[in-house]
Amino acid sequence: MTLNSSDIKVAIVDDSALIRQIIQKVVDKTPGMRVVGMAQDPFEAREMIKAQNPDVITLDVEMPKMNGIEFLDKIMKLRPMPVIMVSTLTEKGADITVQALEIGAIDYVAKPEIKHMNDDFLSFFEAELIPKIQNIKSTNISALSSLKNNTSHSANTSQKSAYDLIAIASSTGGIERLRYLFSHIEIELPSVVIVQHINEIYVQNMVERMQNICPPHLKVQKSRHNKKLEANTIYFADNVSHMEIKPKGSDLYLFHHDEPPLNGFKASADYLFQSISFVKNLNILGLILSGMGNDGAKGLKQLKNSGALTIGENKNSCLVYGMSKAAMDMGAIDKELTIQSITKHLNSERL
């Protein structure tokens, strides 16, 4: 099959010959992309990558000789490039996938186990994998694996943030940026509410792993319905329901709502931001970080119009300048900053 100069060059690394064949079939029949090499383990893959110079790799998480996480870590250190993880819908697969997103994988596909394979397996990869390969044209390669978490916490909990509430939206590249942000926090924070676009099966793993890199005074939790918000606590949407913040007396509460997806997402950042725009007489910060699409842009505009300060991660810093760009184009952002400068802003805006 002819390879055009504009085609996305795809490499497949998977120990299952069947999965390699299925991915090759769906890629090669899609205009604008071609498979340029396949490997059954990382050692074969290393030579294939050198020879074929692919634009993107699909990488199985569990393989013989060296697992996908170890290989991904080597790729990100030696030759950063877009990698899409292919994992199973299991607890182990969920933990490994979240690790991969932390290291620098741009996305993931949660495949059904082969023993559950049926006639829909091919259409599954067409629907789930192909759009993610197409999206790599929007990836900022220079932002891959560029962030280092802080491992020596020196938080000054006598200093408090000037904000009463912080709301964050992120998607592709978001986990890596959130880990950088929270691992470098040096002061007390207010409640922080976050919509991170990720499959609901990965949320608990993400929460637990985020807790591990935070300074001791910060708590990380999955959102719960009718929950009173507490300071120094980071709440991630469970991605089963939309998340709303509403005052109840002198306190803020988090509520879940089982409504249709908004902008293709549940939880939706627009839903969260719009709810916060009705909260009065508080100093609120809205952040929108790296991510594909435009979820959060309209809500951030509404939040800005209500008096909140709004900040977007800038183009050079984002892995994917999509959500932040959409918000910027709409006039929803007061300032655009790198993730490093956003972190400095949070640490410096203190009482």
N, C-alpha and C positions, 0 to 999 in steps of 0.2 A: 504494500500500500504506500502510495507516494506521500512523503512528508513535505509540506509546504513551509516556507520560512516563517510564516505567521502562526503556525500550529503550536499549541502548548505541548511540550514534550513531557510525557508521563512515564515514570518508572514505577514498577510494582514490586514490592518486597513482601512476600507471604509464603509460609511453609506449606500451605495448601495449594496443590496444583489446580484443584477445582476453582478455588477463589481467584487464583491468578487468571485462569481462563475466562471466568465470568467478568472480571474487571476489564480484561483486555477486550472482550467482545463489546461491552457497553461503551468503552472509551473510543475504540476504533470506528464504531458506527456513528459517532457524534462528530459533526463538522467542527473544525477548528482545534482538534486535539488528536494526538496519536501516541500509542505506546511505543517507546523506543528501547525498552529493556525490561526484563523480569529476573528476579532472583528469589531463591527459596530460603536464604539466610543472609545475615548481615555481611558475612565474609565474601560471598558472591556479589552482594550488592555493592560493596566498596569498589570492586573492580569495574562493575557495570556503570556506576556513577561516574567514575573517572573517564571511561570510554565514551559514554553517551551524553554526559552533561545535561541531565534532564532539568526541566523547569519546576517540576513538582514530583514528590514521591508519595505513594500510598504505602503505609508501613503497618504491618501486623504487629500487635503488641506482644504476642506470645510466640516465640520461635526458638528452635534449638540453637545451641552454641553461644548465642548472645541474644538477650531479649530486646524487644523494640525500644524500651526506655534507655538501656545502655547505648544502643546504636544511635538513637535520637540525640542523646547527650553529646556523643562524639561528633555527629553532624553539625550540631549547633556551635560547637567549639572550633571545629576545623574548617567547615564550609557551610555557613548558615544558608538555608534554602527552605522554601515552603514544603512542609510535611503534613499530610493528612493521616491521622491514625485510624486504623481499622480495628475495632475491638468488639468483644462479645457483650451481650446484655446480661452480665453477671456482676456480682459484688466485686470480685477481683478485677474484672474488666473495667468497672467504674473507677476504682482507685487508680489503676494504671493510666487510664485516660486523663484523669485530672492531673496526675503527675506530668504527663506529656504536655498538656496545655501550659503548665507552670514552666516547663523547660523551654518551650518555644514552638511547639506544634501549632499550626494556624487553625486547625479544625479537626473534626473526628467524624467517623461514621460508626454507629453502634449496630453492627450486623447481628441478625438472628444466628443462633448456633446452627451448624451444618446439619445436625440431626433433625432440626425442625424445618429444613429447606423444603420448599414447594415451588410451584410454577411462578410464584410472585417474586422469587429471589432475584431474578434478572431485573425486573421492573423496580425492585427495591433499590438496587445500586444505581439504576438510571435516575431515580427520583432523589436519592440521598447524596450520591457521590458526585455526579456530573456537575450540578450547580456549584459545588464547592471547588472543583477543579477550575471551572470557568472563572470563579471569583479571584483566583490567584493573580490575575492581571492587575488587580487593585491592591496587591500586597506591597508594602514598603519593605523591601528586602533588608535595607540598612537598619531597620528597627528590630530585626529578628535577634533574639537572645542578647539584647544590649543592656538588660537591667539586672542589677545584682541586689539581692535582698540584704538587709542589715541583720547580722546575727549577734551583735553585741549591743543589747538594748540599754539605753541610758535615759529613760523617760523621766522628766521632771513633773511629777504629778501635783506639784504646788502651782503649776501654771495651767490655766484653763482656757479652752478655745473661746473666742468671742462669738462663735456661732451657737445658736440654740438647736439647730437641726441641719444635718448634711444629707443630701439625696444624690445618688450616683446612678448613672446608666452606663453599661458597657456590654460589649459583645466580643467579636473576634479580637484576640489580643488582650482582652480585659483582665483575665485572671492574673496574668503575669504583671500587669500594671497595678492591680489592686494589691498584690503581694508586696510589690516594691513600696507602694504608698504606705500601707499599714505597718510594715516592718520598720519604717523610718519615722514613725510618729514619736514625738518627744514630749507631748503635752497631753493633758486630759482632753477628751473629745466629748461632744454631745452625742445624742443618738445619731447613728448613721444607718440609712436605709438604702438598699442596693437592689437594682434589677440587673442581673448578669444573665445574658441569654445562654442557656445551657440546658440540656435535657434534664428533666426532673430527677432521673435516676442518679445523676451525678451531684446533685446539690449538697447532700449530707457529707459526701467525701470532700467536696470543695470547702465546706464550712469547717470540718475538722482539720484539714490541712492548713487552712488560713489561720486558724487559732494557733497552730504550732509556730508560726513565724511572727505573731504579734507580740508586742511588749506585754508584760504580765498584767497590767491594769486594764487591758482591753479584752472584752468577751465577744465571741463570734457565735451567732445563732441563726438557725433557720426560722423564718417568720412563722408566727402562730396567730390565729384569729383572736381578736379581742385582747391583744397583748398591750399592756402599758409600756411605753418606751422608756428606757433607762439610759442614763449617761454612760459613756465609755463602752457602749454596746453596739455592735455592728450586726444588722439584721439583713440577711439575704432572702429575697423572695423565694418561696418554695417551688415556683414555676408550675404549680398545679392550679393556682388561683391568681387573680389580680390582687394587687396590694394597694390599700388606701390608708392614708394617715388623716386622722380627725381628732380635734380637741374633745376632751370629755372633762368638764370642770377645768381645773388648771393644768391638767396633764394632756399629753398626746398619746393616742392609742393607734395600734395597727389593726386593720381589719382585712379579712379575705373576702373576695367576691367571685363567685363562680359564674362568670359571664363569658361570652364568646371571645376568642382571641382578638386583639387589637393590633393592627400592623403585622399580623401573622404570629403574634406572641402572646403568651399567657404564662407569666406575668408580662405586662407591657410597661415600658418606661413612661410613655405618654400618660397612661392611667395613673401611675404613681405621682408624677410631677403635677398633673392637673389637680389631683386631690390636695396636694400640699399648697397649691396656689390660693386655696381658700382659707388657709391658716393665717390668722392675723397677729400683728404685734410681736413677731419673733424675727430674729436675725437668722435668715436661712441662706444656705449655699447650695446651688444646684451644679452638679458636675456631669459632663458627658465625655466619655473616654473613647478609646479605639473601638471600632465595630462597623459591621456591614449594615447598609440600609439606612433608614431614617427614623426608626423608633426613638422617641424621646424629644424630637425637634419641636413639635407643636406644643408639647407639655412644658418644655423648657422656656419657650416663648411666653407661655401663660404665666409661668413662675417668675420670669423676669418682669413682666408687666405688673405683677403683684408686689414687686419691691425687693425680690431676692437678688443676690449677686449670682451671676451665672458664668461658669468657666468651661471652656472646651479644650480638649487636648489638641495641640496643633498638628499640622500635616507631617512635619518632620519627625514627630514623636510617635504618632499613631502607627500601629501595624497596618490597620486599614482605616483610612481617612474617609469614613462614610457617614456615620451617625453625627459626628462632630461637624463635618462639612455641611450636612443638611441643616443642622441647627444654626451654623454660621450664616449660611445663605438666606435663612429665614429671619435673620436679625435677632436670634434668640440668645446670643452669647455676648457678654460684656468684655471678656478677655479670652484670648487663646494662649495657652502656655504648654511647655513640655511637661511630662509627668514629673520630672525632677523639680520643676518650678512650682507645679501644683502642690507637691509635697512640702516644699519650703514655705509656700503661702499658708498651708494649714498649720504648720509649726510656728509661724510668725504672727498669725492673727490670734492673739491671746489677750486675755483680760489683764 
